[in-house]
């Protein structure tokens, strides 16, 4: 079972674009996301722990500051 998000004429180009977008994300966030997706469903706390860890990162602080400055 799946969900179609987009229909494209050039699937390989779209796949490379998505891969590039994912690769530009913060390395720790990407690593934890992959681990959460691989974790058994019986560990719902894993997402909470990952969010707590990521909340304190320098990358999060930098992105939040940039967002707030853009909003002014």
PyMOL Python script that loads the backbone (N, CA, C, O; Angstrom):
from pymol import cmd

cmd.read_pdbstr("""\
ATOM      1  N   UNK A   1       0.847  -1.171   0.000  1.00  0.00           N
ATOM      2  CA  UNK A   1       0.000   0.000   0.000  1.00  0.00           C
ATOM      3  C   UNK A   1       0.896   1.239   0.000  1.00  0.00           C
ATOM      4  O   UNK A   1       1.898   1.276   0.715  1.00  0.00           O
ATOM      5  N   UNK A   2       0.557   2.221  -0.769  1.00  0.00           N
ATOM      6  CA  UNK A   2       1.359   3.435  -0.827  1.00  0.00           C
ATOM      7  C   UNK A   2       0.503   4.642  -1.139  1.00  0.00           C
ATOM      8  O   UNK A   2      -0.708   4.537  -1.335  1.00  0.00           O
ATOM      9  N   UNK A   3       1.147   5.773  -1.181  1.00  0.00           N
ATOM     10  CA  UNK A   3       0.471   7.032  -1.446  1.00  0.00           C
ATOM     11  C   UNK A   3       1.270   7.779  -2.507  1.00  0.00           C
ATOM     12  O   UNK A   3       2.480   7.955  -2.364  1.00  0.00           O
ATOM     13  N   UNK A   4       0.610   8.212  -3.556  1.00  0.00           N
ATOM     14  CA  UNK A   4       1.275   8.957  -4.619  1.00  0.00           C
ATOM     15  C   UNK A   4       1.312  10.427  -4.227  1.00  0.00           C
ATOM     16  O   UNK A   4       0.272  11.047  -4.005  1.00  0.00           O
ATOM     17  N   UNK A   5       2.519  10.978  -4.144  1.00  0.00           N
ATOM     18  CA  UNK A   5       2.669  12.388  -3.806  1.00  0.00           C
ATOM     19  C   UNK A   5       2.834  13.258  -5.039  1.00  0.00           C
ATOM     20  O   UNK A   5       2.476  14.436  -5.033  1.00  0.00           O
ATOM     21  N   UNK A   6       3.380  12.671  -6.098  1.00  0.00           N
ATOM     22  CA  UNK A   6       3.663  13.456  -7.290  1.00  0.00           C
ATOM     23  C   UNK A   6       3.786  12.513  -8.484  1.00  0.00           C
ATOM     24  O   UNK A   6       4.280  11.394  -8.350  1.00  0.00           O
ATOM     25  N   UNK A   7       3.342  12.963  -9.631  1.00  0.00           N
ATOM     26  CA  UNK A   7       3.513  12.226 -10.878  1.00  0.00           C
ATOM     27  C   UNK A   7       4.433  13.075 -11.747  1.00  0.00           C
ATOM     28  O   UNK A   7       4.145  14.242 -12.014  1.00  0.00           O
ATOM     29  N   UNK A   8       5.537  12.486 -12.184  1.00  0.00           N
ATOM     30  CA  UNK A   8       6.540  13.252 -12.928  1.00  0.00           C
ATOM     31  C   UNK A   8       6.840  12.589 -14.266  1.00  0.00           C
ATOM     32  O   UNK A   8       6.642  11.387 -14.442  1.00  0.00           O
ATOM     33  N   UNK A   9       7.318  13.397 -15.200  1.00  0.00           N
ATOM     34  CA  UNK A   9       7.705  12.873 -16.512  1.00  0.00           C
ATOM     35  C   UNK A   9       9.071  12.191 -16.459  1.00  0.00           C
ATOM     36  O   UNK A   9       9.327  11.240 -17.199  1.00  0.00           O
ATOM     37  N   UNK A  10       9.938  12.680 -15.586  1.00  0.00           N
ATOM     38  CA  UNK A  10      11.303  12.159 -15.474  1.00  0.00           C
ATOM     39  C   UNK A  10      11.532  11.620 -14.059  1.00  0.00           C
ATOM     40  O   UNK A  10      12.042  12.347 -13.206  1.00  0.00           O
ATOM     41  N   UNK A  11      11.169  10.368 -13.796  1.00  0.00           N
ATOM     42  CA  UNK A  11      11.284   9.822 -12.442  1.00  0.00           C
ATOM     43  C   UNK A  11      12.708   9.840 -11.877  1.00  0.00           C
ATOM     44  O   UNK A  11      12.896  10.117 -10.692  1.00  0.00           O
ATOM     45  N   UNK A  12      13.700   9.550 -12.703  1.00  0.00           N
ATOM     46  CA  UNK A  12      15.075   9.523 -12.210  1.00  0.00           C
ATOM     47  C   UNK A  12      15.535  10.916 -11.788  1.00  0.00           C
ATOM     48  O   UNK A  12      16.205  11.067 -10.766  1.00  0.00           O
ATOM     49  N   UNK A  13      15.181  11.920 -12.561  1.00  0.00           N
ATOM     50  CA  UNK A  13      15.524  13.299 -12.210  1.00  0.00           C
ATOM     51  C   UNK A  13      14.837  13.698 -10.910  1.00  0.00           C
ATOM     52  O   UNK A  13      15.454  14.322 -10.047  1.00  0.00           O
ATOM     53  N   UNK A  14      13.574  13.343 -10.769  1.00  0.00           N
ATOM     54  CA  UNK A  14      12.831  13.651  -9.544  1.00  0.00           C
ATOM     55  C   UNK A  14      13.432  12.920  -8.349  1.00  0.00           C
ATOM     56  O   UNK A  14      13.520  13.482  -7.257  1.00  0.00           O
ATOM     57  N   UNK A  15      13.843  11.673  -8.549  1.00  0.00           N
ATOM     58  CA  UNK A  15      14.454  10.897  -7.465  1.00  0.00           C
ATOM     59  C   UNK A  15      15.771  11.523  -7.027  1.00  0.00           C
ATOM     60  O   UNK A  15      16.054  11.603  -5.832  1.00  0.00           O
ATOM     61  N   UNK A  16      16.577  11.966  -7.985  1.00  0.00           N
ATOM     62  CA  UNK A  16      17.842  12.626  -7.645  1.00  0.00           C
ATOM     63  C   UNK A  16      17.591  13.937  -6.905  1.00  0.00           C
ATOM     64  O   UNK A  16      18.312  14.272  -5.965  1.00  0.00           O
ATOM     65  N   UNK A  17      16.586  14.664  -7.321  1.00  0.00           N
ATOM     66  CA  UNK A  17      16.238  15.920  -6.656  1.00  0.00           C
ATOM     67  C   UNK A  17      15.830  15.671  -5.204  1.00  0.00           C
ATOM     68  O   UNK A  17      16.245  16.398  -4.302  1.00  0.00           O
ATOM     69  N   UNK A  18      15.021  14.645  -4.988  1.00  0.00           N
ATOM     70  CA  UNK A  18      14.605  14.299  -3.626  1.00  0.00           C
ATOM     71  C   UNK A  18      15.797  13.840  -2.797  1.00  0.00           C
ATOM     72  O   UNK A  18      15.928  14.224  -1.635  1.00  0.00           O
ATOM     73  N   UNK A  19      16.663  13.026  -3.382  1.00  0.00           N
ATOM     74  CA  UNK A  19      17.853  12.561  -2.667  1.00  0.00           C
ATOM     75  C   UNK A  19      18.747  13.737  -2.276  1.00  0.00           C
ATOM     76  O   UNK A  19      19.291  13.758  -1.172  1.00  0.00           O
ATOM     77  N   UNK A  20      18.904  14.710  -3.169  1.00  0.00           N
ATOM     78  CA  UNK A  20      19.695  15.903  -2.861  1.00  0.00           C
ATOM     79  C   UNK A  20      19.069  16.695  -1.723  1.00  0.00           C
ATOM     80  O   UNK A  20      19.773  17.184  -0.840  1.00  0.00           O
ATOM     81  N   UNK A  21      17.755  16.821  -1.746  1.00  0.00           N
ATOM     82  CA  UNK A  21      17.047  17.555  -0.682  1.00  0.00           C
ATOM     83  C   UNK A  21      17.240  16.867   0.666  1.00  0.00           C
ATOM     84  O   UNK A  21      17.482  17.529   1.675  1.00  0.00           O
ATOM     85  N   UNK A  22      17.134  15.555   0.682  1.00  0.00           N
ATOM     86  CA  UNK A  22      17.335  14.801   1.921  1.00  0.00           C
ATOM     87  C   UNK A  22      18.774  14.958   2.404  1.00  0.00           C
ATOM     88  O   UNK A  22      19.013  15.139   3.598  1.00  0.00           O
ATOM     89  N   UNK A  23      19.730  14.889   1.484  1.00  0.00           N
ATOM     90  CA  UNK A  23      21.147  14.972   1.840  1.00  0.00           C
ATOM     91  C   UNK A  23      21.528  16.331   2.416  1.00  0.00           C
ATOM     92  O   UNK A  23      22.511  16.428   3.151  1.00  0.00           O
ATOM     93  N   UNK A  24      20.776  17.381   2.103  1.00  0.00           N
ATOM     94  CA  UNK A  24      21.072  18.721   2.624  1.00  0.00           C
ATOM     95  C   UNK A  24      20.601  18.911   4.064  1.00  0.00           C
ATOM     96  O   UNK A  24      20.915  19.930   4.679  1.00  0.00           O
ATOM     97  N   UNK A  25      19.868  17.969   4.604  1.00  0.00           N
ATOM     98  CA  UNK A  25      19.359  18.099   5.962  1.00  0.00           C
ATOM     99  C   UNK A  25      20.480  17.869   6.974  1.00  0.00           C
ATOM    100  O   UNK A  25      21.544  17.352   6.634  1.00  0.00           O
ATOM    101  N   UNK A  26      20.228  18.254   8.206  1.00  0.00           N
ATOM    102  CA  UNK A  26      21.219  18.086   9.269  1.00  0.00           C
ATOM    103  C   UNK A  26      21.556  16.603   9.435  1.00  0.00           C
ATOM    104  O   UNK A  26      20.654  15.771   9.525  1.00  0.00           O
ATOM    105  N   UNK A  27      22.843  16.271   9.474  1.00  0.00           N
ATOM    106  CA  UNK A  27      23.244  14.866   9.550  1.00  0.00           C
ATOM    107  C   UNK A  27      22.666  14.113  10.749  1.00  0.00           C
ATOM    108  O   UNK A  27      22.225  12.972  10.609  1.00  0.00           O
ATOM    109  N   UNK A  28      22.666  14.739  11.920  1.00  0.00           N
ATOM    110  CA  UNK A  28      22.137  14.051  13.100  1.00  0.00           C
ATOM    111  C   UNK A  28      20.639  13.809  12.958  1.00  0.00           C
ATOM    112  O   UNK A  28      20.150  12.736  13.311  1.00  0.00           O
ATOM    113  N   UNK A  29      19.919  14.781  12.452  1.00  0.00           N
ATOM    114  CA  UNK A  29      18.473  14.617  12.257  1.00  0.00           C
ATOM    115  C   UNK A  29      18.190  13.491  11.272  1.00  0.00           C
ATOM    116  O   UNK A  29      17.279  12.691  11.485  1.00  0.00           O
ATOM    117  N   UNK A  30      18.958  13.427  10.209  1.00  0.00           N
ATOM    118  CA  UNK A  30      18.783  12.364   9.218  1.00  0.00           C
ATOM    119  C   UNK A  30      19.091  10.995   9.818  1.00  0.00           C
ATOM    120  O   UNK A  30      18.361  10.030   9.590  1.00  0.00           O
ATOM    121  N   UNK A  31      20.170  10.919  10.580  1.00  0.00           N
ATOM    122  CA  UNK A  31      20.555   9.654  11.221  1.00  0.00           C
ATOM    123  C   UNK A  31      19.468   9.173  12.185  1.00  0.00           C
ATOM    124  O   UNK A  31      19.095   8.000  12.168  1.00  0.00           O
ATOM    125  N   UNK A  32      18.965  10.073  13.019  1.00  0.00           N
ATOM    126  CA  UNK A  32      17.925   9.685  13.977  1.00  0.00           C
ATOM    127  C   UNK A  32      16.622   9.328  13.277  1.00  0.00           C
ATOM    128  O   UNK A  32      15.925   8.407  13.702  1.00  0.00           O
ATOM    129  N   UNK A  33      16.290  10.037  12.219  1.00  0.00           N
ATOM    130  CA  UNK A  33      15.073   9.719  11.465  1.00  0.00           C
ATOM    131  C   UNK A  33      15.151   8.312  10.902  1.00  0.00           C
ATOM    132  O   UNK A  33      14.183   7.555  10.981  1.00  0.00           O
ATOM    133  N   UNK A  34      16.293   7.958  10.335  1.00  0.00           N
ATOM    134  CA  UNK A  34      16.462   6.608   9.791  1.00  0.00           C
ATOM    135  C   UNK A  34      16.331   5.555  10.890  1.00  0.00           C
ATOM    136  O   UNK A  34      15.724   4.506  10.676  1.00  0.00           O
ATOM    137  N   UNK A  35      16.894   5.830  12.057  1.00  0.00           N
ATOM    138  CA  UNK A  35      16.795   4.871  13.167  1.00  0.00           C
ATOM    139  C   UNK A  35      15.360   4.734  13.663  1.00  0.00           C
ATOM    140  O   UNK A  35      14.912   3.632  13.979  1.00  0.00           O
ATOM    141  N   UNK A  36      14.640   5.848  13.732  1.00  0.00           N
ATOM    142  CA  UNK A  36      13.246   5.811  14.181  1.00  0.00           C
ATOM    143  C   UNK A  36      12.409   4.990  13.204  1.00  0.00           C
ATOM    144  O   UNK A  36      11.575   4.185  13.619  1.00  0.00           O
ATOM    145  N   UNK A  37      12.630   5.192  11.919  1.00  0.00           N
ATOM    146  CA  UNK A  37      11.861   4.449  10.917  1.00  0.00           C
ATOM    147  C   UNK A  37      12.155   2.956  10.968  1.00  0.00           C
ATOM    148  O   UNK A  37      11.294   2.143  10.630  1.00  0.00           O
ATOM    149  N   UNK A  38      13.366   2.587  11.388  1.00  0.00           N
ATOM    150  CA  UNK A  38      13.731   1.178  11.494  1.00  0.00           C
ATOM    151  C   UNK A  38      13.342   0.560  12.836  1.00  0.00           C
ATOM    152  O   UNK A  38      13.363  -0.662  12.985  1.00  0.00           O
ATOM    153  N   UNK A  39      12.986   1.399  13.815  1.00  0.00           N
ATOM    154  CA  UNK A  39      12.661   0.892  15.155  1.00  0.00           C
ATOM    155  C   UNK A  39      11.326   0.157  15.142  1.00  0.00           C
ATOM    156  O   UNK A  39      10.421   0.508  14.386  1.00  0.00           O
ATOM    157  N   UNK A  40      11.215  -0.861  15.981  1.00  0.00           N
ATOM    158  CA  UNK A  40       9.929  -1.561  16.081  1.00  0.00           C
ATOM    159  C   UNK A  40       8.838  -0.619  16.585  1.00  0.00           C
ATOM    160  O   UNK A  40       9.111   0.309  17.347  1.00  0.00           O
ATOM    161  N   UNK A  41       7.626  -0.861  16.163  1.00  0.00           N
ATOM    162  CA  UNK A  41       6.500  -0.035  16.588  1.00  0.00           C
ATOM    163  C   UNK A  41       6.233  -0.097  18.078  1.00  0.00           C
ATOM    164  O   UNK A  41       5.493   0.724  18.619  1.00  0.00           O
ATOM    165  N   UNK A  42       6.835  -1.069  18.735  1.00  0.00           N
ATOM    166  CA  UNK A  42       6.601  -1.214  20.176  1.00  0.00           C
ATOM    167  C   UNK A  42       7.425  -0.227  20.996  1.00  0.00           C
ATOM    168  O   UNK A  42       7.391  -0.275  22.226  1.00  0.00           O
ATOM    169  N   UNK A  43       8.162   0.663  20.341  1.00  0.00           N
ATOM    170  CA  UNK A  43       8.971   1.650  21.053  1.00  0.00           C
ATOM    171  C   UNK A  43       8.560   3.067  20.662  1.00  0.00           C
ATOM    172  O   UNK A  43       9.340   3.776  20.026  1.00  0.00           O
ATOM    173  N   UNK A  44       7.354   3.493  21.029  1.00  0.00           N
ATOM    174  CA  UNK A  44       6.888   4.833  20.639  1.00  0.00           C
ATOM    175  C   UNK A  44       7.692   5.954  21.292  1.00  0.00           C
ATOM    176  O   UNK A  44       7.657   7.091  20.822  1.00  0.00           O
ATOM    177  N   UNK A  45       8.400   5.653  22.349  1.00  0.00           N
ATOM    178  CA  UNK A  45       9.190   6.670  23.029  1.00  0.00           C
ATOM    179  C   UNK A  45      10.421   7.071  22.228  1.00  0.00           C
ATOM    180  O   UNK A  45      11.009   8.120  22.492  1.00  0.00           O
ATOM    181  N   UNK A  46      10.816   6.265  21.265  1.00  0.00           N
ATOM    182  CA  UNK A  46      12.024   6.553  20.490  1.00  0.00           C
ATOM    183  C   UNK A  46      11.918   7.906  19.784  1.00  0.00           C
ATOM    184  O   UNK A  46      12.898   8.649  19.732  1.00  0.00           O
ATOM    185  N   UNK A  47      10.759   8.232  19.250  1.00  0.00           N
ATOM    186  CA  UNK A  47      10.562   9.515  18.574  1.00  0.00           C
ATOM    187  C   UNK A  47      10.698  10.668  19.559  1.00  0.00           C
ATOM    188  O   UNK A  47      11.293  11.696  19.236  1.00  0.00           O
ATOM    189  N   UNK A  48      10.151  10.502  20.755  1.00  0.00           N
ATOM    190  CA  UNK A  48      10.255  11.549  21.775  1.00  0.00           C
ATOM    191  C   UNK A  48      11.710  11.806  22.157  1.00  0.00           C
ATOM    192  O   UNK A  48      12.123  12.956  22.313  1.00  0.00           O
ATOM    193  N   UNK A  49      12.476  10.743  22.305  1.00  0.00           N
ATOM    194  CA  UNK A  49      13.889  10.889  22.660  1.00  0.00           C
ATOM    195  C   UNK A  49      14.650  11.585  21.534  1.00  0.00           C
ATOM    196  O   UNK A  49      15.458  12.479  21.785  1.00  0.00           O
ATOM    197  N   UNK A  50      14.393  11.180  20.311  1.00  0.00           N
ATOM    198  CA  UNK A  50      15.069  11.804  19.166  1.00  0.00           C
ATOM    199  C   UNK A  50      14.748  13.293  19.097  1.00  0.00           C
ATOM    200  O   UNK A  50      15.640  14.106  18.854  1.00  0.00           O
ATOM    201  N   UNK A  51      13.500  13.652  19.306  1.00  0.00           N
ATOM    202  CA  UNK A  51      13.119  15.067  19.262  1.00  0.00           C
ATOM    203  C   UNK A  51      13.798  15.853  20.374  1.00  0.00           C
ATOM    204  O   UNK A  51      14.226  16.987  20.161  1.00  0.00           O
ATOM    205  N   UNK A  52      13.900  15.259  21.559  1.00  0.00           N
ATOM    206  CA  UNK A  52      14.560  15.933  22.676  1.00  0.00           C
ATOM    207  C   UNK A  52      16.038  16.171  22.370  1.00  0.00           C
ATOM    208  O   UNK A  52      16.568  17.245  22.657  1.00  0.00           O
ATOM    209  N   UNK A  53      16.697  15.179  21.791  1.00  0.00           N
ATOM    210  CA  UNK A  53      18.112  15.320  21.431  1.00  0.00           C
ATOM    211  C   UNK A  53      18.277  16.406  20.375  1.00  0.00           C
ATOM    212  O   UNK A  53      19.138  17.275  20.508  1.00  0.00           O
ATOM    213  N   UNK A  54      17.464  16.362  19.335  1.00  0.00           N
ATOM    214  CA  UNK A  54      17.590  17.320  18.238  1.00  0.00           C
ATOM    215  C   UNK A  54      17.232  18.742  18.659  1.00  0.00           C
ATOM    216  O   UNK A  54      17.745  19.702  18.085  1.00  0.00           O
ATOM    217  N   UNK A  55      16.362  18.888  19.650  1.00  0.00           N
ATOM    218  CA  UNK A  55      15.942  20.211  20.107  1.00  0.00           C
ATOM    219  C   UNK A  55      17.118  21.015  20.650  1.00  0.00           C
ATOM    220  O   UNK A  55      17.117  22.244  20.591  1.00  0.00           O
ATOM    221  N   UNK A  56      18.116  20.320  21.176  1.00  0.00           N
ATOM    222  CA  UNK A  56      19.254  20.994  21.805  1.00  0.00           C
ATOM    223  C   UNK A  56      20.448  21.187  20.876  1.00  0.00           C
ATOM    224  O   UNK A  56      21.484  21.684  21.319  1.00  0.00           O
ATOM    225  N   UNK A  57      20.338  20.813  19.615  1.00  0.00           N
ATOM    226  CA  UNK A  57      21.498  20.902  18.726  1.00  0.00           C
ATOM    227  C   UNK A  57      21.755  22.327  18.250  1.00  0.00           C
ATOM    228  O   UNK A  57      20.858  23.170  18.210  1.00  0.00           O
ATOM    229  N   UNK A  58      23.011  22.560  17.892  1.00  0.00           N
ATOM    230  CA  UNK A  58      23.402  23.866  17.352  1.00  0.00           C
ATOM    231  C   UNK A  58      22.679  24.138  16.032  1.00  0.00           C
ATOM    232  O   UNK A  58      22.303  25.274  15.745  1.00  0.00           O
ATOM    233  N   UNK A  59      22.490  23.097  15.240  1.00  0.00           N
ATOM    234  CA  UNK A  59      21.799  23.247  13.962  1.00  0.00           C
ATOM    235  C   UNK A  59      20.373  23.750  14.174  1.00  0.00           C
ATOM    236  O   UNK A  59      19.908  24.624  13.443  1.00  0.00           O
ATOM    237  N   UNK A  60      19.686  23.206  15.162  1.00  0.00           N
ATOM    238  CA  UNK A  60      18.311  23.648  15.452  1.00  0.00           C
ATOM    239  C   UNK A  60      18.308  25.112  15.876  1.00  0.00           C
ATOM    240  O   UNK A  60      17.452  25.882  15.440  1.00  0.00           O
ATOM    241  N   UNK A  61      19.258  25.499  16.722  1.00  0.00           N
ATOM    242  CA  UNK A  61      19.330  26.884  17.182  1.00  0.00           C
ATOM    243  C   UNK A  61      19.569  27.834  16.006  1.00  0.00           C
ATOM    244  O   UNK A  61      18.948  28.894  15.916  1.00  0.00           O
ATOM    245  N   UNK A  62      20.476  27.441  15.107  1.00  0.00           N
ATOM    246  CA  UNK A  62      20.794  28.272  13.946  1.00  0.00           C
ATOM    247  C   UNK A  62      19.583  28.421  13.036  1.00  0.00           C
ATOM    248  O   UNK A  62      19.275  29.522  12.580  1.00  0.00           O
ATOM    249  N   UNK A  63      18.899  27.315  12.771  1.00  0.00           N
ATOM    250  CA  UNK A  63      17.726  27.364  11.892  1.00  0.00           C
ATOM    251  C   UNK A  63      16.578  28.155  12.529  1.00  0.00           C
ATOM    252  O   UNK A  63      15.867  28.884  11.837  1.00  0.00           O
ATOM    253  N   UNK A  64      16.401  28.014  13.827  1.00  0.00           N
ATOM    254  CA  UNK A  64      15.338  28.744  14.516  1.00  0.00           C
ATOM    255  C   UNK A  64      15.629  30.242  14.496  1.00  0.00           C
ATOM    256  O   UNK A  64      14.728  31.048  14.265  1.00  0.00           O
ATOM    257  N   UNK A  65      16.879  30.614  14.736  1.00  0.00           N
ATOM    258  CA  UNK A  65      17.261  32.025  14.694  1.00  0.00           C
ATOM    259  C   UNK A  65      17.030  32.603  13.300  1.00  0.00           C
ATOM    260  O   UNK A  65      16.494  33.703  13.164  1.00  0.00           O
ATOM    261  N   UNK A  66      17.431  31.870  12.274  1.00  0.00           N
ATOM    262  CA  UNK A  66      17.227  32.335  10.897  1.00  0.00           C
ATOM    263  C   UNK A  66      15.745  32.499  10.599  1.00  0.00           C
ATOM    264  O   UNK A  66      15.346  33.466   9.950  1.00  0.00           O
ATOM    265  N   UNK A  67      14.933  31.571  11.063  1.00  0.00           N
ATOM    266  CA  UNK A  67      13.487  31.648  10.844  1.00  0.00           C
ATOM    267  C   UNK A  67      12.903  32.876  11.535  1.00  0.00           C
ATOM    268  O   UNK A  67      12.123  33.616  10.935  1.00  0.00           O
ATOM    269  N   UNK A  68      13.277  33.094  12.790  1.00  0.00           N
ATOM    270  CA  UNK A  68      12.728  34.222  13.544  1.00  0.00           C
ATOM    271  C   UNK A  68      13.188  35.560  12.967  1.00  0.00           C
ATOM    272  O   UNK A  68      12.411  36.513  12.935  1.00  0.00           O
ATOM    273  N   UNK A  69      14.427  35.645  12.515  1.00  0.00           N
ATOM    274  CA  UNK A  69      14.918  36.887  11.920  1.00  0.00           C
ATOM    275  C   UNK A  69      14.221  37.184  10.597  1.00  0.00           C
ATOM    276  O   UNK A  69      13.983  38.345  10.263  1.00  0.00           O
ATOM    277  N   UNK A  70      13.897  36.144   9.852  1.00  0.00           N
ATOM    278  CA  UNK A  70      13.201  36.321   8.580  1.00  0.00           C
ATOM    279  C   UNK A  70      11.774  36.809   8.820  1.00  0.00           C
ATOM    280  O   UNK A  70      11.204  37.504   7.979  1.00  0.00           O
ATOM    281  N   UNK A  71      11.199  36.447   9.965  1.00  0.00           N
ATOM    282  CA  UNK A  71       9.813  36.778  10.273  1.00  0.00           C
ATOM    283  C   UNK A  71       9.641  38.238  10.697  1.00  0.00           C
ATOM    284  O   UNK A  71       8.542  38.782  10.598  1.00  0.00           O
ATOM    285  N   UNK A  72      10.714  38.874  11.169  1.00  0.00           N
ATOM    286  CA  UNK A  72      10.628  40.262  11.655  1.00  0.00           C
ATOM    287  C   UNK A  72      10.297  41.225  10.554  1.00  0.00           C
ATOM    288  O   UNK A  72      10.188  42.427  10.797  1.00  0.00           O
TER     289      UNK A  72
END
""", "prot")
cmd.dss("prot")
cmd.show_as("cartoon", "prot")
cmd.util.cbc("prot")
cmd.orient("prot")
